[in-house]
Amino acid sequence: MIIKHSILGFIKIVEVILDIEIALIIIRAVLSWFPVLIFRSIHGFLWIMTEPVLRPIRRFIPPWKTGGLDLSPLLAILLIWILEAVVLDPIKISLIYGGGL
């Protein structure tokens, strides 16, 4: 029972971190429409927090292949949603309703 609650707690923490990452990606995408000078400190923070997620996606689909449009934020959000739906949700459902552990 303790292990089950610990795993559920860990999954909730992962979900919150992924939701925060999605929010940061969206904020970064919106702020990219404005000059960096206006939001310099915020832009730096957002770059540090989101670039490790976006950079690998840009390696597979660089903006120059999509007419200069950077699709990495959209794809990152989709991949995070898929990760939550395919990996985290089934584990939660198994633990809550299936008894597991």
C-alpha positions as CSV (number, residue, x, y, z in Angstrom):
1,M,0.0,0.0,0.0
2,I,2.8,2.4,0.9
3,I,4.6,1.6,-2.3
4,K,1.4,2.1,-4.3
5,H,0.9,5.6,-2.8
6,S,4.6,6.4,-3.3
7,I,4.5,5.5,-7.0
8,L,1.2,7.5,-7.4
9,G,2.9,10.5,-5.7
10,F,5.9,10.2,-7.9
11,I,3.7,10.1,-11.0
12,K,1.9,13.2,-9.9
13,I,5.2,15.0,-9.4
14,V,6.2,14.0,-13.0
15,E,2.9,15.2,-14.4
16,V,3.3,18.6,-12.7
17,I,6.8,18.9,-14.0
18,L,5.6,18.0,-17.5
19,D,2.7,20.5,-17.2
20,I,5.1,23.2,-16.1
21,E,7.3,22.4,-19.1
22,I,4.4,22.7,-21.5
23,A,3.5,26.1,-20.0
24,L,7.1,27.3,-20.3
25,I,7.2,26.2,-24.0
26,I,4.0,28.1,-24.7
27,I,5.3,31.2,-23.0
28,R,8.6,30.9,-24.9
29,A,6.8,30.5,-28.2
30,V,4.6,33.6,-27.6
31,L,7.5,35.7,-26.4
32,S,9.5,34.7,-29.5
33,W,7.3,37.1,-31.4
34,F,8.8,40.1,-29.4
35,P,12.3,41.5,-29.4
36,V,14.6,39.7,-26.9
37,L,15.6,43.0,-25.4
38,I,12.2,43.6,-23.9
39,F,12.1,40.3,-22.0
40,R,15.9,39.5,-21.7
41,S,15.9,37.9,-18.2
42,I,12.6,36.0,-18.8
43,H,13.9,34.9,-22.3
44,G,17.1,33.6,-20.8
45,F,15.3,31.6,-18.1
46,L,12.8,30.2,-20.6
47,W,15.7,29.2,-23.0
48,I,17.5,27.3,-20.2
49,M,14.3,25.5,-19.1
50,T,13.0,24.6,-22.6
51,E,16.0,24.2,-24.9
52,P,17.0,20.7,-23.7
53,V,13.5,19.6,-24.8
54,L,13.3,21.5,-28.0
55,R,16.8,21.0,-29.4
56,P,16.6,17.3,-30.1
57,I,13.3,17.9,-32.0
58,R,15.0,20.6,-34.1
59,R,17.7,18.0,-35.1
60,F,15.0,15.9,-36.7
61,I,12.9,18.7,-38.1
62,P,15.0,21.8,-38.5
63,P,13.2,25.1,-39.2
64,W,14.8,25.5,-42.6
65,K,13.0,22.3,-43.7
66,T,9.6,23.7,-42.8
67,G,9.9,27.1,-44.5
68,G,11.5,28.8,-41.6
69,L,8.7,27.8,-39.2
70,D,10.0,26.2,-36.0
71,L,7.6,23.4,-35.2
72,S,9.6,22.1,-32.2
73,P,7.4,23.7,-29.6
74,L,4.2,22.1,-31.1
75,L,5.9,18.7,-31.4
76,A,7.3,18.9,-27.9
77,I,3.9,19.6,-26.4
78,L,2.4,16.7,-28.5
79,L,5.1,14.3,-27.4
80,I,4.6,15.3,-23.7
81,W,0.8,14.7,-24.0
82,I,1.4,11.4,-25.7
83,L,3.9,10.4,-22.9
84,E,1.3,11.2,-20.3
85,A,-1.4,9.3,-22.1
86,V,0.5,6.3,-23.1
87,V,2.9,5.8,-20.1
88,L,1.7,7.7,-17.0
89,D,-2.1,7.3,-17.2
90,P,-2.0,3.5,-17.7
91,I,0.3,3.1,-14.7
92,K,-2.1,5.3,-12.6
93,I,-5.2,3.4,-13.7
94,S,-3.4,0.1,-13.0
95,L,-2.5,1.2,-9.5
96,I,-5.8,2.8,-8.6
97,Y,-8.2,0.3,-10.1
98,G,-6.2,-2.8,-10.8
99,G,-4.7,-3.1,-7.3
100,G,-1.1,-3.4,-8.6
101,L,1.7,-3.6,-6.0
